[in-house]
Amino acid sequence: VIEVLRAALGADRVLTDPELVAPHETDWTGRWNGPAVAVVRPRSVEEVAEVVAVCRTTGTPLVPQGGNTGLVGGGVPRGGELILSTAALLSGPEVDPVAGQVLAGAGVTLGAVQAAATAAGWRYPIDLGARDSATIGGTVATNAGGNHVLAHGMTRRHLVGLEAVLGTGAVVSHLGGLVKDNTGYDLPGLLCGSEGTLGVITAVRLALVPAPEATAVALVGLDDLAAAVAVAATARRTVPGLEAAEVVLADGSALVRETFALPVVLEPEPPVTLLLEVAGTLGAGDRLAAFLASVDGLRGSAVAEDRAGRAALWRVREEHNPAINRLGPPHKYDVTLPAARLDAVVTAVRSRVGGLDPSARLWVFGHVGDGNLHLNVTGLDPADERADDAVLALVAEAGGSISAEHGIGVAKRPWLPLARSPEEIAAFRAIKEALDPDGILNPGVLL
Amino acid sequence: VIEVLRAALGADRVLTDPELVAPHETDWTGRWNGPAVAVVRPRSVEEVAEVVAVCRTTGTPLVPQGGNTGLVGGGVPRGGELILSTAALLSGPEVDPVAGQVLAGAGVTLGAVQAAATAAGWRYPIDLGARDSATIGGTVATNAGGNHVLAHGMTRRHLVGLEAVLGTGAVVSHLGGLVKDNTGYDLPGLLCGSEGTLGVITAVRLALVPAPEATAVALVGLDDLAAAVAVAATARRTVPGLEAAEVVLADGSALVRETFALPVVLEPEPPVTLLLEVAGTLGAGDRLAAFLASVDGLRGSAVAEDRAGRAALWRVREEHNPAINRLGPPHKYDVTLPAARLDAVVTAVRSRVGGLDPSARLWVFGHVGDGNLHLNVTGLDPADERADDAVLALVAEAGGSISAEHGIGVAKRPWLPLARSPEEIAAFRAIKEALDPDGILNPGVLL
């Protein structure tokens, strides 16, 4: 395979030096990893098609990889695969300022897409902490959510065109960007969220939203998680332009502040801190302050409207993943819970995790406004699945989702039957066989 | 088949009386029709699954039919099929006022879904003239667009859950309504817009939007179509809450007014009339009036804020389809055109149609704000495909879509290769074979 690829694409496109390959073999959490045959870095859709063709004829399994910021092991090898890095698919980002759309190669970072949109007077509202490493192709392949789903939905909502090489080897391209275009099945939407199992995404066209005139962020202290759920729900109904409602707990805040030597914002540190972000017309800060004045039982608050001040208020929330990772490979659960059950399920999870092992520790943070919490358990062996069984069963029993935005990958695959019926999984398999009949794309992920 | 279905579902569920069957055999335009074996009206997903099972074992092709308001022959037989009417799938509509979602059986009308949402303090923003006949299942199966796509997108954007019987006979159900739920391929989005070729949709869950505090509608007279494109584009950029920008021409307006004895609104009748609708916070009428005051070259205008006044201004636009239908079965083209090419393509289409036959007549109206025009040609034999060839080729050459919102159905199937590459069509076929391996669902539609 290596020789064939080198002959076809050029020797410099195929990495086999262990030092260069190693960073591609282990995921960001450190929990998922495996040895790769090589890393290939095609520069165009034609080169991607050549790689897929070589893999089909040689029966080599292929793992598409973007910025390797995934958290469920969906972008790293299990062992023996070829890694197709999209990092060299760097066309664009090209903004159409009239249509309000951006066209970009799969390897462009999310941050670069956001910056291009902003420079053209628009905004790409999907945002997450890994923005400067995550590729736009990866965010589409995983239907990324992030901080602003409350107002702007997930990635799929913004996807208006896509180019990909399917597992069949066929190049499909529909990048014209017509919003009204009912001419067949929604292939872009199907590939979005398919985690590299149906095709390798090579370019995407995304709809932008108008840039807000003003943005304001508040941190408010609260007594408990139930209060955070209630305040976030009221804010959703009554604060126009609410874009984020994020929650962190006192132990996580303390960990982040110690890890990164950050100052205390609300003093004394409240049990629960809720972050609210509002964007829209001028006066966003006033609207946010007026809302806070109407809420009883606040344990302190802080509001910022300038960019630096807003970033400072976001910092503790955004550094949760990096800080927790330093404690060793965590077991990560990215779940949606119905608002009415959220507090009770977290309490039950805490109790179950605490009973597993004296060193096991639960960290809770996330997008409380849409019920999507990131539950992290540290202090357990990466191979120990007891917490996975317990947590995901509690979530499924409560009518929640076992993967809100991270995807199934390898990490949640054994628990997919908690979320999907045998009939649904059979339909997934039939679609997989239709578009990847040789099963070369990301085998072992999702299905 | 008839006897087996009567035994399984009850005799009253299977219609064979020609008088009862006939309305199901011909589409709304009169251009598409064929004799059916029978019409079956299941009352539950289990009964739909029984019908699909019987069709699979007997090799009987099945045409799912909602309100039979489609315009491309996708919901009526070609000849010899069993029609599965969804009219008796009437669960709900049930609004979850906290989540802002509605759950409804496929046979509930779009109008009933809208009314239930409104009664609960929310709004379902997909809207079209056939609202009181079109079923919600049909609008999902065809990814309906309509009057408010400018602000709210197409049906797929609102779809958060779906239940269906696939061509394999499997019942798939994912109706929980979790907005963040990355647990596998997007089956609801795939079935949305698949025109009954992959599964029979039996129930849907849809996201609602907040009800606006105020809505205002304006009619403005303009000199030509190019002016309407320009004013609509400016309004999109500068008028917050712009939800519709519709256009009608003087000849169409005159036809509608004569057909339904409606009064003249703008006098003298301008060559082009643009309808603008704004919704949002109080003062919508003032914002619309302020915008109109900034536009040069208006040939009269009228604004209405109350429900009856708004409906009166919409009337001429909404009655275009019924009025044109009375002239005989029209050739209908539902196309998206890039804004910069819209005027030139319409001029070219007018010239080509005029050259085909002295009795051929072009009618132009539609959603100019998103480039989606409805071009209708009357005075040609329904079987005469010369206009179809000419119009759709002009649209495709201009980078437009040959079906913006009506779908491919039977009417546009020969021209699908103008819109989609052989690789895309092969992928559609592979998906079709995966989910409907016996090819019993709506054969001849789309593919």
Boltz contact constraints between the chains, C-beta under 6 A:
constraints:
  - contact:
      token1: [A, 143]
      token2: [B, 182]
      max_distance: 6.0
  - contact:
      token1: [A, 145]
      token2: [B, 180]
      max_distance: 6.0
  - contact:
      token1: [A, 170]
      token2: [B, 423]
      max_distance: 6.0
  - contact:
      token1: [A, 171]
      token2: [B, 423]
      max_distance: 6.0
  - contact:
      token1: [A, 172]
      token2: [B, 423]
      max_distance: 6.0
  - contact:
      token1: [A, 172]
      token2: [B, 424]
      max_distance: 6.0
  - contact:
      token1: [A, 172]
      token2: [B, 427]
      max_distance: 6.0
  - contact:
      token1: [A, 178]
      token2: [B, 336]
      max_distance: 6.0
  - contact:
      token1: [A, 178]
      token2: [B, 401]
      max_distance: 6.0
  - contact:
      token1: [A, 179]
      token2: [B, 370]
      max_distance: 6.0
  - contact:
      token1: [A, 180]
      token2: [B, 145]
      max_distance: 6.0
  - contact:
      token1: [A, 180]
      token2: [B, 336]
      max_distance: 6.0
  - contact:
      token1: [A, 180]
      token2: [B, 370]
      max_distance: 6.0
  - contact:
      token1: [A, 180]
      token2: [B, 372]
      max_distance: 6.0
  - contact:
      token1: [A, 180]
      token2: [B, 404]
      max_distance: 6.0
  - contact:
      token1: [A, 180]
      token2: [B, 405]
      max_distance: 6.0
  - contact:
      token1: [A, 181]
      token2: [B, 401]
      max_distance: 6.0
  - contact:
      token1: [A, 182]
      token2: [B, 143]
      max_distance: 6.0
  - contact:
      token1: [A, 182]
      token2: [B, 193]
      max_distance: 6.0
  - contact:
      token1: [A, 182]
      token2: [B, 403]
      max_distance: 6.0
  - contact:
      token1: [A, 182]
      token2: [B, 405]
      max_distance: 6.0
  - contact:
      token1: [A, 182]
      token2: [B, 407]
      max_distance: 6.0
  - contact:
      token1: [A, 183]
      token2: [B, 403]
      max_distance: 6.0
  - contact:
      token1: [A, 183]
      token2: [B, 419]
      max_distance: 6.0
  - contact:
      token1: [A, 184]
      token2: [B, 420]
      max_distance: 6.0
  - contact:
      token1: [A, 184]
      token2: [B, 428]
      max_distance: 6.0
  - contact:
      token1: [A, 185]
      token2: [B, 194]
      max_distance: 6.0
  - contact:
      token1: [A, 185]
      token2: [B, 428]
      max_distance: 6.0
  - contact:
      token1: [A, 185]
      token2: [B, 431]
      max_distance: 6.0
  - contact:
      token1: [A, 186]
      token2: [B, 189]
      max_distance: 6.0
  - contact:
      token1: [A, 186]
      token2: [B, 193]
      max_distance: 6.0
  - contact:
      token1: [A, 189]
      token2: [B, 186]
      max_distance: 6.0
  - contact:
      token1: [A, 189]
      token2: [B, 189]
      max_distance: 6.0
  - contact:
      token1: [A, 190]
      token2: [B, 190]
      max_distance: 6.0
  - contact:
      token1: [A, 193]
      token2: [B, 182]
      max_distance: 6.0
  - contact:
      token1: [A, 193]
      token2: [B, 186]
      max_distance: 6.0
  - contact:
      token1: [A, 194]
      token2: [B, 185]
      max_distance: 6.0
  - contact:
      token1: [A, 336]
      token2: [B, 178]
      max_distance: 6.0
  - contact:
      token1: [A, 336]
      token2: [B, 180]
      max_distance: 6.0
  - contact:
      token1: [A, 370]
      token2: [B, 179]
      max_distance: 6.0
  - contact:
      token1: [A, 370]
      token2: [B, 180]
      max_distance: 6.0
  - contact:
      token1: [A, 372]
      token2: [B, 180]
      max_distance: 6.0
  - contact:
      token1: [A, 401]
      token2: [B, 178]
      max_distance: 6.0
  - contact:
      token1: [A, 401]
      token2: [B, 181]
      max_distance: 6.0
  - contact:
      token1: [A, 403]
      token2: [B, 182]
      max_distance: 6.0
  - contact:
      token1: [A, 403]
      token2: [B, 183]
      max_distance: 6.0
  - contact:
      token1: [A, 404]
      token2: [B, 180]
      max_distance: 6.0
  - contact:
      token1: [A, 405]
      token2: [B, 180]
      max_distance: 6.0
  - contact:
      token1: [A, 405]
      token2: [B, 182]
      max_distance: 6.0
  - contact:
      token1: [A, 407]
      token2: [B, 182]
      max_distance: 6.0
  - contact:
      token1: [A, 419]
      token2: [B, 183]
      max_distance: 6.0
  - contact:
      token1: [A, 420]
      token2: [B, 184]
      max_distance: 6.0
  - contact:
      token1: [A, 423]
      token2: [B, 170]
      max_distance: 6.0
  - contact:
      token1: [A, 423]
      token2: [B, 171]
      max_distance: 6.0
  - contact:
      token1: [A, 423]
      token2: [B, 172]
      max_distance: 6.0
  - contact:
      token1: [A, 424]
      token2: [B, 172]
      max_distance: 6.0
  - contact:
      token1: [A, 427]
      token2: [B, 172]
      max_distance: 6.0
  - contact:
      token1: [A, 428]
      token2: [B, 184]
      max_distance: 6.0
  - contact:
      token1: [A, 428]
      token2: [B, 185]
      max_distance: 6.0
  - contact:
      token1: [A, 430]
      token2: [B, 434]
      max_distance: 6.0
  - contact:
      token1: [A, 431]
      token2: [B, 185]
      max_distance: 6.0
  - contact:
      token1: [A, 431]
      token2: [B, 434]
      max_distance: 6.0
  - contact:
      token1: [A, 434]
      token2: [B, 430]
      max_distance: 6.0
  - contact:
      token1: [A, 434]
      token2: [B, 431]
      max_distance: 6.0
  - contact:
      token1: [A, 434]
      token2: [B, 434]
      max_distance: 6.0
